[in-house]
């Protein structure tokens, strides 16, 4: 089962809000997820990213693939082990 850490879009029209989720790569983008490990609100000016760093590191150690967008958000949140 290939697991990915990616964004799940939420919110209303033209008011996006994203969850950082761990999901099976075969699931649809906004479908079922295994675990929610954070949020990203691009409309918020100060501190738009909140991530549970321990859970993110644990999933990466278990072999979860990280999308490029989430990788940049993890760097912004200063998650250890992300380069």
Buried (B, 14 or more C-beta within 10 A) or exposed (E): EEBBBBBBEEEEEEEBBBBBBBBEEEBEEEEEBBBBBBBBBEEEEEEBBEBBBEBBBBBBEEEBBBBEEBBEBBEBBEBEEBE
